[in-house]
Amino acid sequence: MRPAPGPGASARGVGGAAARENDSAREPLRCRAPAVATVQVEDDKVRVTRWDFEPGAETGFHRHGWLYVVVPVHDGTLHIEFPDGTHTKAELKAGVAYARPAGVEHNVVNGGPAPLSFVETEVKAWPG
Ligand code: NI
């Protein structure tokens, strides 16, 4: 009877298979973890989504089709990237809301060392 492969051999086999799947041309290259979006409310007028970011996690590039209001759950720092390659920093204060018009395009990254969350309300009544 052959001895079972050690944990090192087993881990290399699993990791190799996963790496080959990630090389698929159909998957975009992603170097950061994705933020987790949880839709809390959605009807014909609004969509309310909670976003949870580990440090360094990102939403991915997106365009806002509706006016939106963000209420941070935590204090924190967002690193925001724009399609033209520029970027900016935004300081979030827990409980202090801000609004942006429809048409904004960006990728939002947790630029701080701690997990970060905000609640985003999109107003479908005002499309962009
Ligand atoms: Ni956004």
Backbone and ligand atoms as CSV (ligand in chain L), in Angstrom:
chain,resi,resn,atom,element,x,y,z
A,1,MET,N,N,0.847,-1.204,0.000
A,1,MET,CA,C,0.000,0.000,0.000
A,1,MET,C,C,0.878,1.248,0.000
A,2,ARG,N,N,0.554,2.205,-0.863
A,2,ARG,CA,C,1.355,3.431,-0.941
A,2,ARG,C,C,0.990,4.371,0.210
A,3,PRO,N,N,1.989,5.080,0.729
A,3,PRO,CA,C,1.644,6.098,1.730
A,3,PRO,C,C,0.869,7.248,1.072
A,4,ALA,N,N,-0.015,7.861,1.824
A,4,ALA,CA,C,-0.761,9.014,1.294
A,4,ALA,C,C,0.207,10.156,1.041
A,5,PRO,N,N,-0.013,10.987,0.019
A,5,PRO,CA,C,0.871,12.132,-0.197
A,5,PRO,C,C,0.842,13.071,1.005
A,6,GLY,N,N,1.973,13.684,1.288
A,6,GLY,CA,C,2.030,14.610,2.418
A,6,GLY,C,C,1.222,15.862,2.143
A,7,PRO,N,N,1.015,16.662,3.155
A,7,PRO,CA,C,0.213,17.875,2.981
A,7,PRO,C,C,0.830,18.843,1.961
A,8,GLY,N,N,2.165,18.849,1.886
A,8,GLY,CA,C,2.804,19.761,0.929
A,8,GLY,C,C,2.455,19.401,-0.502
A,9,ALA,N,N,2.523,18.108,-0.840
A,9,ALA,CA,C,2.223,17.672,-2.207
A,9,ALA,C,C,0.766,17.971,-2.542
A,10,SER,N,N,-0.123,17.702,-1.607
A,10,SER,CA,C,-1.549,17.932,-1.831
A,10,SER,C,C,-1.816,19.418,-2.079
A,11,ALA,N,N,-1.220,20.278,-1.270
A,11,ALA,CA,C,-1.468,21.721,-1.409
A,11,ALA,C,C,-0.950,22.225,-2.759
A,12,ARG,N,N,0.223,21.712,-3.188
A,12,ARG,CA,C,0.747,22.169,-4.484
A,12,ARG,C,C,-0.191,21.782,-5.626
A,13,GLY,N,N,-0.756,20.574,-5.548
A,13,GLY,CA,C,-1.665,20.131,-6.605
A,13,GLY,C,C,-2.899,21.027,-6.678
A,14,VAL,N,N,-3.501,21.301,-5.549
A,14,VAL,CA,C,-4.713,22.143,-5.538
A,14,VAL,C,C,-4.381,23.551,-6.014
A,15,GLY,N,N,-3.269,24.100,-5.516
A,15,GLY,CA,C,-2.904,25.471,-5.911
A,15,GLY,C,C,-2.632,25.571,-7.399
A,16,GLY,N,N,-1.976,24.558,-7.958
A,16,GLY,CA,C,-1.680,24.578,-9.396
A,16,GLY,C,C,-2.949,24.612,-10.220
A,17,ALA,N,N,-3.935,23.813,-9.845
A,17,ALA,CA,C,-5.190,23.773,-10.603
A,17,ALA,C,C,-5.887,25.131,-10.527
A,18,ALA,N,N,-5.913,25.720,-9.338
A,18,ALA,CA,C,-6.588,27.011,-9.180
A,18,ALA,C,C,-5.893,28.088,-10.008
A,19,ALA,N,N,-4.546,28.060,-10.022
A,19,ALA,CA,C,-3.805,29.080,-10.763
A,19,ALA,C,C,-4.112,28.979,-12.252
A,20,ARG,N,N,-4.208,27.746,-12.755
A,20,ARG,CA,C,-4.515,27.602,-14.190
A,20,ARG,C,C,-5.912,28.139,-14.504
A,21,GLU,N,N,-6.887,27.900,-13.606
A,21,GLU,CA,C,-8.233,28.435,-13.850
A,21,GLU,C,C,-8.213,29.958,-13.882
A,22,ASN,N,N,-7.424,30.577,-13.003
A,22,ASN,CA,C,-7.377,32.041,-12.958
A,22,ASN,C,C,-6.701,32.636,-14.183
A,23,ASP,N,N,-5.966,31.834,-14.920
A,23,ASP,CA,C,-5.310,32.337,-16.118
A,23,ASP,C,C,-6.267,32.413,-17.310
A,24,SER,N,N,-7.499,31.957,-17.138
A,24,SER,CA,C,-8.461,31.960,-18.249
A,24,SER,C,C,-8.620,33.359,-18.825
A,25,ALA,N,N,-8.643,33.467,-20.150
A,25,ALA,CA,C,-8.775,34.766,-20.809
A,25,ALA,C,C,-10.135,35.393,-20.539
A,26,ARG,N,N,-11.083,34.595,-20.102
A,26,ARG,CA,C,-12.418,35.154,-19.840
A,26,ARG,C,C,-12.481,35.913,-18.528
A,27,GLU,N,N,-11.526,35.676,-17.632
A,27,GLU,CA,C,-11.541,36.342,-16.331
A,27,GLU,C,C,-10.638,37.570,-16.372
A,28,PRO,N,N,-11.144,38.753,-15.912
A,28,PRO,CA,C,-10.255,39.912,-15.853
A,28,PRO,C,C,-9.169,39.686,-14.804
A,29,LEU,N,N,-7.975,40.229,-15.033
A,29,LEU,CA,C,-6.889,40.140,-14.057
A,29,LEU,C,C,-7.262,41.001,-12.857
A,30,ARG,N,N,-7.236,40.439,-11.690
A,30,ARG,CA,C,-7.648,41.170,-10.500
A,30,ARG,C,C,-6.575,40.980,-9.447
A,31,CYS,N,N,-5.909,42.075,-9.065
A,31,CYS,CA,C,-4.841,41.985,-8.090
A,31,CYS,C,C,-5.317,42.315,-6.694
A,32,ARG,N,N,-6.534,42.856,-6.571
A,32,ARG,CA,C,-7.059,43.204,-5.249
A,32,ARG,C,C,-8.276,42.332,-4.969
A,33,ALA,N,N,-8.581,42.158,-3.690
A,33,ALA,CA,C,-9.796,41.415,-3.328
A,33,ALA,C,C,-11.023,42.265,-3.674
A,34,PRO,N,N,-12.121,41.636,-4.054
A,34,PRO,CA,C,-13.334,42.405,-4.322
A,34,PRO,C,C,-14.036,42.805,-3.027
A,35,ALA,N,N,-14.581,44.024,-2.995
A,35,ALA,CA,C,-15.465,44.421,-1.903
A,35,ALA,C,C,-16.736,43.575,-1.996
A,36,VAL,N,N,-17.399,43.417,-0.868
A,36,VAL,CA,C,-18.614,42.587,-0.824
A,36,VAL,C,C,-19.834,43.499,-0.803
A,37,ALA,N,N,-20.708,43.348,-1.800
A,37,ALA,CA,C,-21.917,44.174,-1.912
A,37,ALA,C,C,-23.126,43.367,-1.461
A,38,THR,N,N,-23.901,43.936,-0.537
A,38,THR,CA,C,-25.123,43.279,-0.054
A,38,THR,C,C,-26.299,44.223,-0.267
A,39,VAL,N,N,-27.198,43.875,-1.182
A,39,VAL,CA,C,-28.378,44.717,-1.427
A,39,VAL,C,C,-29.351,44.515,-0.275
A,40,GLN,N,N,-29.672,45.622,0.408
A,40,GLN,CA,C,-30.548,45.549,1.584
A,40,GLN,C,C,-31.986,45.902,1.236
A,41,VAL,N,N,-32.167,46.808,0.281
A,41,VAL,CA,C,-33.503,47.256,-0.122
A,41,VAL,C,C,-33.460,47.471,-1.617
A,42,GLU,N,N,-34.447,47.015,-2.345
A,42,GLU,CA,C,-34.547,47.405,-3.750
A,42,GLU,C,C,-36.006,47.404,-4.162
A,43,ASP,N,N,-36.433,48.536,-4.736
A,43,ASP,CA,C,-37.761,48.616,-5.337
A,43,ASP,C,C,-37.633,49.463,-6.594
A,44,ASP,N,N,-38.738,49.969,-7.111
A,44,ASP,CA,C,-38.654,50.720,-8.371
A,44,ASP,C,C,-38.095,52.122,-8.183
A,45,LYS,N,N,-37.935,52.598,-6.947
A,45,LYS,CA,C,-37.453,53.956,-6.691
A,45,LYS,C,C,-36.010,54.003,-6.193
A,46,VAL,N,N,-35.612,53.045,-5.364
A,46,VAL,CA,C,-34.277,53.088,-4.747
A,46,VAL,C,C,-33.647,51.702,-4.702
A,47,ARG,N,N,-32.294,51.729,-4.583
A,47,ARG,CA,C,-31.556,50.505,-4.234
A,47,ARG,C,C,-30.578,50.874,-3.129
A,48,VAL,N,N,-30.610,50.147,-2.032
A,48,VAL,CA,C,-29.725,50.389,-0.895
A,48,VAL,C,C,-28.782,49.200,-0.774
A,49,THR,N,N,-27.477,49.489,-0.864
A,49,THR,CA,C,-26.457,48.430,-0.861
A,49,THR,C,C,-25.444,48.720,0.229
A,50,ARG,N,N,-25.167,47.729,1.045
A,50,ARG,CA,C,-24.048,47.846,1.994
A,50,ARG,C,C,-22.807,47.266,1.322
A,51,TRP,N,N,-21.702,48.041,1.394
A,51,TRP,CA,C,-20.420,47.610,0.835
A,51,TRP,C,C,-19.442,47.383,1.972
A,52,ASP,N,N,-18.834,46.213,1.974
A,52,ASP,CA,C,-17.839,45.869,2.995
A,52,ASP,C,C,-16.499,45.616,2.314
A,53,PHE,N,N,-15.473,46.329,2.769
A,53,PHE,CA,C,-14.133,46.257,2.179
A,53,PHE,C,C,-13.137,45.791,3.221
A,54,GLU,N,N,-12.400,44.750,2.915
A,54,GLU,CA,C,-11.191,44.455,3.678
A,54,GLU,C,C,-10.139,45.487,3.262
A,55,PRO,N,N,-9.070,45.670,4.027
A,55,PRO,CA,C,-8.030,46.607,3.588
A,55,PRO,C,C,-7.550,46.249,2.176
A,56,GLY,N,N,-7.534,47.216,1.300
A,56,GLY,CA,C,-7.072,46.994,-0.068
A,56,GLY,C,C,-8.127,46.459,-1.016
A,57,ALA,N,N,-9.305,46.130,-0.532
A,57,ALA,CA,C,-10.352,45.590,-1.423
A,57,ALA,C,C,-10.936,46.709,-2.284
A,58,GLU,N,N,-11.482,46.332,-3.435
A,58,GLU,CA,C,-11.978,47.322,-4.404
A,58,GLU,C,C,-13.352,46.930,-4.934
A,59,THR,N,N,-14.072,47.958,-5.428
A,59,THR,CA,C,-15.363,47.672,-6.066
A,59,THR,C,C,-15.177,47.175,-7.490
A,60,GLY,N,N,-14.074,47.555,-8.139
A,60,GLY,CA,C,-13.937,47.403,-9.590
A,60,GLY,C,C,-14.527,48.644,-10.258
A,61,PHE,N,N,-14.062,48.936,-11.491
A,61,PHE,CA,C,-14.554,50.125,-12.187
A,61,PHE,C,C,-16.035,49.984,-12.487
A,62,HIS,N,N,-16.773,51.062,-12.263
A,62,HIS,CA,C,-18.206,51.077,-12.551
A,62,HIS,C,C,-18.650,52.502,-12.829
A,63,ARG,N,N,-19.781,52.629,-13.524
A,63,ARG,CA,C,-20.401,53.931,-13.784
A,63,ARG,C,C,-21.717,53.980,-13.039
A,64,HIS,N,N,-21.953,55.107,-12.341
A,64,HIS,CA,C,-23.201,55.250,-11.601
A,64,HIS,C,C,-24.301,55.749,-12.534
A,65,GLY,N,N,-25.311,54.944,-12.731
A,65,GLY,CA,C,-26.430,55.317,-13.582
A,65,GLY,C,C,-27.472,56.147,-12.866
A,66,TRP,N,N,-27.335,56.261,-11.540
A,66,TRP,CA,C,-28.296,57.015,-10.734
A,66,TRP,C,C,-27.549,57.899,-9.739
A,67,LEU,N,N,-28.203,58.996,-9.342
A,67,LEU,CA,C,-27.720,59.781,-8.208
A,67,LEU,C,C,-27.601,58.837,-7.019
A,68,TYR,N,N,-26.580,59.081,-6.158
A,68,TYR,CA,C,-26.440,58.189,-4.999
A,68,TYR,C,C,-25.966,58.935,-3.763
A,69,VAL,N,N,-26.333,58.388,-2.621
A,69,VAL,CA,C,-25.954,58.937,-1.315
A,69,VAL,C,C,-25.215,57.841,-0.551
A,70,VAL,N,N,-24.051,58.203,-0.003
A,70,VAL,CA,C,-23.233,57.246,0.759
A,70,VAL,C,C,-23.224,57.650,2.233
A,71,VAL,N,N,-23.483,56.689,3.107
A,71,VAL,CA,C,-23.340,56.899,4.549
A,71,VAL,C,C,-22.279,55.925,5.054
A,72,PRO,N,N,-21.094,56.456,5.426
A,72,PRO,CA,C,-20.054,55.566,5.952
A,72,PRO,C,C,-20.467,54.954,7.289
A,73,VAL,N,N,-20.116,53.683,7.461
A,73,VAL,CA,C,-20.352,53.002,8.736
A,73,VAL,C,C,-19.145,53.233,9.657
A,74,HIS,N,N,-17.965,53.346,9.055
A,74,HIS,CA,C,-16.726,53.539,9.810
A,74,HIS,C,C,-16.018,54.799,9.317
A,75,ASP,N,N,-15.157,55.349,10.160
A,75,ASP,CA,C,-14.171,56.302,9.666
A,75,ASP,C,C,-13.210,55.524,8.768
A,76,GLY,N,N,-12.676,56.189,7.747
A,76,GLY,CA,C,-11.711,55.485,6.908
A,76,GLY,C,C,-11.264,56.330,5.742
A,77,THR,N,N,-10.444,55.735,4.896
A,77,THR,CA,C,-9.885,56.421,3.740
A,77,THR,C,C,-10.166,55.616,2.491
A,78,LEU,N,N,-10.776,56.263,1.502
A,78,LEU,CA,C,-10.964,55.628,0.204
A,78,LEU,C,C,-9.908,56.141,-0.761
A,79,HIS,N,N,-9.370,55.219,-1.525
A,79,HIS,CA,C,-8.507,55.542,-2.663
A,79,HIS,C,C,-9.395,55.362,-3.887
A,80,ILE,N,N,-9.591,56.431,-4.655
A,80,ILE,CA,C,-10.549,56.398,-5.766
A,80,ILE,C,C,-9.806,56.592,-7.077
A,81,GLU,N,N,-9.985,55.648,-7.989
A,81,GLU,CA,C,-9.322,55.684,-9.298
A,81,GLU,C,C,-10.333,56.042,-10.373
A,82,PHE,N,N,-9.896,56.843,-11.357
A,82,PHE,CA,C,-10.770,57.279,-12.448
A,82,PHE,C,C,-10.294,56.668,-13.760
A,83,PRO,N,N,-11.212,56.605,-14.748
A,83,PRO,CA,C,-10.861,55.946,-16.015
A,83,PRO,C,C,-9.682,56.600,-16.735
A,84,ASP,N,N,-9.409,57.891,-16.483
A,84,ASP,CA,C,-8.293,58.550,-17.173
A,84,ASP,C,C,-6.945,58.278,-16.499
A,85,GLY,N,N,-6.945,57.428,-15.467
A,85,GLY,CA,C,-5.698,57.067,-14.808
A,85,GLY,C,C,-5.372,57.919,-13.597
A,86,THR,N,N,-6.137,58.983,-13.350
A,86,THR,CA,C,-5.894,59.797,-12.164
A,86,THR,C,C,-6.552,59.130,-10.951
A,87,HIS,N,N,-6.168,59.600,-9.764
A,87,HIS,CA,C,-6.782,59.059,-8.546
A,87,HIS,C,C,-6.811,60.128,-7.478
A,88,THR,N,N,-7.647,59.908,-6.480
A,88,THR,CA,C,-7.754,60.850,-5.378
A,88,THR,C,C,-8.013,60.069,-4.099
A,89,LYS,N,N,-7.986,60.789,-2.984
A,89,LYS,CA,C,-8.203,60.188,-1.676
A,89,LYS,C,C,-9.429,60.845,-1.064
A,90,ALA,N,N,-10.276,60.088,-0.404
A,90,ALA,CA,C,-11.449,60.659,0.267
A,90,ALA,C,C,-11.493,60.140,1.697
A,91,GLU,N,N,-11.585,61.064,2.636
A,91,GLU,CA,C,-11.683,60.673,4.049
A,91,GLU,C,C,-13.155,60.486,4.399
A,92,LEU,N,N,-13.498,59.344,4.961
A,92,LEU,CA,C,-14.870,59.056,5.367
A,92,LEU,C,C,-15.001,59.218,6.876
A,93,LYS,N,N,-16.148,59.788,7.284
A,93,LYS,CA,C,-16.435,59.942,8.714
A,93,LYS,C,C,-17.716,59.163,8.999
A,94,ALA,N,N,-17.668,58.277,9.963
A,94,ALA,CA,C,-18.833,57.442,10.267
A,94,ALA,C,C,-20.072,58.298,10.477
A,95,GLY,N,N,-21.135,57.984,9.770
A,95,GLY,CA,C,-22.414,58.663,9.957
A,95,GLY,C,C,-22.552,59.965,9.202
A,96,VAL,N,N,-21.519,60.412,8.490
A,96,VAL,CA,C,-21.572,61.673,7.744
A,96,VAL,C,C,-21.778,61.364,6.255
A,97,ALA,N,N,-22.949,61.702,5.739
A,97,ALA,CA,C,-23.344,61.329,4.375
A,97,ALA,C,C,-22.779,62.284,3.337
A,98,TYR,N,N,-22.635,61.780,2.120
A,98,TYR,CA,C,-22.362,62.648,0.968
A,98,TYR,C,C,-23.120,62.102,-0.227
A,99,ALA,N,N,-23.386,62.990,-1.201
A,99,ALA,CA,C,-24.149,62.617,-2.392
A,99,ALA,C,C,-23.323,62.915,-3.633
A,100,ARG,N,N,-23.539,62.139,-4.676
A,100,ARG,CA,C,-22.867,62.370,-5.961
A,100,ARG,C,C,-23.907,62.222,-7.067
A,101,PRO,N,N,-23.713,62.942,-8.179
A,101,PRO,CA,C,-24.689,62.862,-9.272
A,101,PRO,C,C,-24.522,61.586,-10.091
A,102,ALA,N,N,-25.514,61.260,-10.854
A,102,ALA,CA,C,-25.405,60.166,-11.816
A,102,ALA,C,C,-24.284,60.494,-12.803
A,103,GLY,N,N,-23.645,59.455,-13.329
A,103,GLY,CA,C,-22.607,59.651,-14.334
A,103,GLY,C,C,-21.202,59.474,-13.814
A,104,VAL,N,N,-21.024,59.430,-12.488
A,104,VAL,CA,C,-19.682,59.234,-11.912
A,104,VAL,C,C,-19.142,57.862,-12.339
A,105,GLU,N,N,-17.864,57.837,-12.751
A,105,GLU,CA,C,-17.186,56.584,-13.102
A,105,GLU,C,C,-15.919,56.470,-12.285
A,106,HIS,N,N,-15.753,55.350,-11.604
A,106,HIS,CA,C,-14.559,55.190,-10.773
A,106,HIS,C,C,-14.397,53.750,-10.299
A,107,ASN,N,N,-13.231,53.495,-9.676
A,107,ASN,CA,C,-12.987,52.271,-8.921
A,107,ASN,C,C,-12.680,52.725,-7.507
A,108,VAL,N,N,-13.360,52.147,-6.530
A,108,VAL,CA,C,-13.228,52.571,-5.139
A,108,VAL,C,C,-12.490,51.485,-4.364
A,109,VAL,N,N,-11.395,51.899,-3.687
A,109,VAL,CA,C,-10.511,50.973,-2.974
A,109,VAL,C,C,-10.432,51.410,-1.517
A,110,ASN,N,N,-10.445,50.460,-0.598
A,110,ASN,CA,C,-10.191,50.784,0.803
A,110,ASN,C,C,-8.708,51.080,0.945
A,111,GLY,N,N,-8.369,52.354,1.111
A,111,GLY,CA,C,-6.978,52.769,1.192
A,111,GLY,C,C,-6.414,52.764,2.592
A,112,GLY,N,N,-7.191,52.318,3.576
A,112,GLY,CA,C,-6.722,52.316,4.959
A,112,GLY,C,C,-6.352,50.925,5.443
A,113,PRO,N,N,-5.833,50.844,6.677
A,113,PRO,CA,C,-5.344,49.572,7.213
A,113,PRO,C,C,-6.423,48.713,7.876
A,114,ALA,N,N,-7.650,49.235,8.005
A,114,ALA,CA,C,-8.713,48.505,8.719
A,114,ALA,C,C,-9.871,48.208,7.766
A,115,PRO,N,N,-10.712,47.223,8.085
A,115,PRO,CA,C,-11.910,47.001,7.286
A,115,PRO,C,C,-12.778,48.270,7.273
A,116,LEU,N,N,-13.529,48.440,6.186
A,116,LEU,CA,C,-14.306,49.670,5.983
A,116,LEU,C,C,-15.641,49.287,5.356
A,117,SER,N,N,-16.706,49.958,5.791
A,117,SER,CA,C,-18.025,49.697,5.214
A,117,SER,C,C,-18.760,51.009,4.994
A,118,PHE,N,N,-19.612,51.038,3.975
A,118,PHE,CA,C,-20.568,52.138,3.832
A,118,PHE,C,C,-21.857,51.606,3.251
A,119,VAL,N,N,-22.916,52.407,3.444
A,119,VAL,CA,C,-24.227,52.076,2.891
A,119,VAL,C,C,-24.523,53.087,1.796
A,120,GLU,N,N,-24.818,52.590,0.609
A,120,GLU,CA,C,-25.037,53.421,-0.575
A,120,GLU,C,C,-26.508,53.329,-0.975
A,121,THR,N,N,-27.157,54.490,-1.103
A,121,THR,CA,C,-28.543,54.537,-1.575
A,121,THR,C,C,-28.568,55.170,-2.949
A,122,GLU,N,N,-28.997,54.430,-3.930
A,122,GLU,CA,C,-29.105,54.924,-5.305
A,122,GLU,C,C,-30.568,55.286,-5.565
A,123,VAL,N,N,-30.747,56.483,-6.160
A,123,VAL,CA,C,-32.096,57.010,-6.377
A,123,VAL,C,C,-32.457,56.846,-7.841
A,124,LYS,N,N,-33.301,55.877,-8.119
A,124,LYS,CA,C,-33.615,55.548,-9.504
A,124,LYS,C,C,-34.480,56.607,-10.177
A,125,ALA,N,N,-35.052,57.504,-9.363
A,125,ALA,CA,C,-35.918,58.544,-9.915
A,125,ALA,C,C,-35.131,59.564,-10.725
A,126,TRP,N,N,-33.782,59.615,-10.525
A,126,TRP,CA,C,-32.946,60.598,-11.210
A,126,TRP,C,C,-31.825,59.899,-11.969
A,127,PRO,N,N,-32.140,59.270,-13.069
A,127,PRO,CA,C,-31.083,58.597,-13.842
A,127,PRO,C,C,-30.155,59.591,-14.510
A,128,GLY,N,N,-28.965,59.136,-14.839
A,128,GLY,CA,C,-28.005,60.003,-15.513
A,128,GLY,C,C,-27.779,59.569,-16.941
L,1,NI,NI,NI,-19.162,54.056,-7.103
